[in-house]
Amino acid sequence: MDPTTARKTWRTLEPIHGAIYFAAEARAEYATLGIDDRMTGYFASRSAPMGAVSAEVVIATFFNFDPGLVSASMDGIWDRVSPDAVSAARSRAADRMMRRFAPDGVDGPDMVEAADLARTAALAACERPEGRPLFAGHAALPWPREPHLVLWHAQTLLREFRGDGHVAALTAAGLNGCEALVTHAAAGDVSSEILRATRQRTGDDWLVAEERLRSIGWLDSDLAFTDLGRQLRAGIEQRTDELAAAPYDAIGVDGCERLRELVRPVSRAMAAAFG
């Protein structure tokens, strides 16, 4: 599969999954379990498929969040609630948010067809779990029955499959989590202020990361990419695309185009709802 086609397909479907991190339905479902802190809900719900793992495992697999934030957010969570209960709450939230923001797209033959295509690609990913811990945890969850939740779960699998590969590419390039964020900011897609705030990288680690990237020639004195840094970052993105492409071979180029066509109304509705 051409990595560009695979990336386009993933990007078209991503708002369907990604909305779960912003939806009021998710916060409400986690609150029924006694999880009122937003970041605890995020870390617990996304890591729950791996089981009652420690904060250290979450720090390693989530890669770029402040370790202190992760430790505080995960402190004692599995003594209060089970991973299975959190995963079930997340599934209920996905159902509710999709029905609220894309009610016309939840039911009908287009959703059934889209779910079947996305599941085919996700099942192909399940044949290659090696080195992908977050993906493997999600792959062990039972498949939903409703087509819109099949689509949501399939995209979740494909997203985590890609994400684990991205972490591998960043690690192979010699970057730690904070340095990866600094290069993300230098790429210009998201500002350093937003990245620091959302990952709570507010300490000296950000300055240390900037200084190291300058010292090894990735950034210039203005914290912009050097030619070397731009080339190396592009290489990371290219390698990420390559590592994520294989599952889409199961549906081919025509299947990818058809899947994008089918889900575009739902994806746009979710993207519009959460910006």
N, C-alpha and C positions, 0 to 999 in steps of 0.2 A: 504493500500500500504506500502510495506517495505520502510522506509525512505531512505535506501541506493540506491534502484532502482530509486526512485524519484530524488535523488541528482545527480546520474549519468546522468539521462535524462536532467535535468536542465543544468548541466555542459557541456554536448555535444552541446546544443543549444545556450548557453550563448554568444559565439563569434558572433553569427548572430545579436543579439541585441547590445552587448557591443561595436561593431565597430563604432556605431553612435557617440560615445564620442571622437573619434579620426579622423574620416573621414573628408577630405577636403570638401566633398560635404555638410556636415552639416555647416561648417563655412561659405561656400559660400551662402547657402540658408539663414542663419541668417543675413548675411551681406546685403542681399537685403531688409531686414526689418530695416536696420540701426543698427544692433547688431554686432559690430566689436570686442568687448572684448570676449575672449574665455570663461572665467568663467561666464560672463553674459549669453552667449549662452547656457552653460551647465545648470545653475540653472534655467533660464527662460524656456528652452525647456522641462526640466524634470518636472518642477512644473506647467507648463501651463495647463495640464489637470485638475488641482484642481481649476482653475479659477485665477482671479487677486488677489492672496493671498499676504499677507505681507511678508516681509523678516523674521519676527518672526516665521511664519508658516513653511517657508523653513528651517530655523535653526532647528526647532523641528523635522521635518520629515526627513531631510537629515542627522541629528544626529551628524556627526563627523567632519564637516568642521568648521573652525574658524568663529565664529559669525560675526566678523568684515568684513571678506571676503564676507560672504553672504550679509550683509547689503550694502556694497559698490557695489557689483555686481548687486543687485536687485534694487538699488536706482532709482526710477522714471521709471522703465521699463514699467509698465502697463499704464503710461501716454503717452508713445510713440508708443506702439504696443499692439494689443489685444492678449490674450492667444490663441484664435482660429487661428490667423494668424501664431503664433509661432508653434503651433501643426501641422498646414498644411505644414509649411516649413520643419519641422522635418520628416514628412512622405515623402515629395519629396526627401529629402536627403537620406532616407533609400532606396528608390527606385533606386536612381542613384548609391549609393555605392554598392548595391547588384548586379546591372547590370554590374558595372565595375569590381568587384573583383570575382564574381562567375557567369559569363555570361552563362556558360553551364548548370548551375543549376537552373536558374530562371524560365525557361519554361519547360514544359513536365509533364508527368504523375506522376513522383516521387514527384515533388513539390506539385502537387495537392493533392496527398495522404498525404504527410507530413503536409501540411497546414490544412487538415481536422482533422488529429489526434491532432495536437497542439491546434487547435481551440476548439475541444471537451474538452480537459483538461482545457483550459482557461475559457470556459463557466462554467465548474464545479466550478472553483475558484470564478466566479461571484456570485455564490449562497452563498458565505461565506465572504462578504465584511467587516464584523464588525471588528473594530479596525485596519483597514488597509487603512489609508487616501490616500497614494500615489497610491496604487492599485485601490481604488475606483474611483479616478479621471480618471485614464486611462481606467477603465472599462466603463466609461460613454461616451468615444469617439466612433464614428461610426466605424464599421468594414470596412476595405478596401475591394475592389473587387478582385484585382489581387492576385493569390495564394501566391506569394513570400512575398507580403506585409501582407497577412493574417498570414503567418508564423511569420513574424517579429513582428506584433502586438501581436500575441498570446504569443510569448516568452517574449515580454515586460510586458504583464500582469502577466505571471508566475514569472518573475523576481521581479517585484514590490511586488507581493504577498509574495514571499519569503523574500524580503528585509524588509517589514513592520514587518513580524514575527521575523526577526533577531533583529530589534530594540527593539521589545517587550522583547525578551530573554535577551538582554544586559541590558535593564532597570530593568527587574526583578532581575538580578544578582547584581544590585546596582551600575552599571557603568555609568559614563557620557560619552559624545562623545570622549573626549580626552583620558580618561582612556581605552576606548574600543580600540583606536588606539595603545596605549602602549601595551596592551595585544596581539594585532595583530602582532606587531613587535616582541614581545617575542616568539610568536609561530614560527617565523623564515621564514614565507612565503614571507614577504616583509620587507625590511629594514626600520628602524626607519627614516633614512634620506629621503627615498622616501615618506613615509607616512607623515612626517612633511612638506615636500615641496609641495606635491599635495594637502594637506588640509590646507596649510599655518599655521600650528601650530608651529610658530617660537618664541612665547613668553614664559613667565614663566609658562603658563598653562601646558606645557609638563612636566616640572620639578615638578610641583605640583602633576600632575597625577602619575608620577613615585614614588614620595615620599609617596603618599597615598597608592598605591598598595604595596609598601614595608611595610607600617605600618600595613596593614590588612592581611599580610602574603601571598600575591599573588606572589611577586617578592623577590629575594634575593638581596644581596648587589651588585651583578654584573648585576642586571636587568634581570636575567634569571628567568624562572618560578620555584617556589618551587613546591613540590609535590602537595600541595593544589591548587596553581594557575593553574597548568597543568590540574588537575582534574576539576576545576571549568570552565576553558575555554573549555575543551572537553564537559562538560555538556551543555554549551551555544550552541556549534555547533550541538550537538545531538538534543537539543530542537528545534533549527532552522530547522533542517532536518524534525523533526516530525511535526512542524507547517506548513511546506511547502508541505507535502506529499499528503494530501487529494485530490487535483484536479486530480492527476494522476490515482486515482482509476477509473476515468471515461473511461480510455483506457486500464487499466490493465497492467500486466507485459509484455504480448506479444505485446501490443500496444506501450509500452515504448521502447521495443527492436526494434520494427519495425521503430518507429520514429527516434531513434538514427541512425539506418542503413540508412534511407532515407536522413537525413540531414547532415551526416558526411562529404560528399565532400564539401558542401557549408560552413559548419562550419570550416573545415580545411582551406579553401581558405580565409575566413575572418580572422581567427587567424593568418595565415601566413602573411597576408597583414599588420597586425598591431602588430605583435609580442605577 
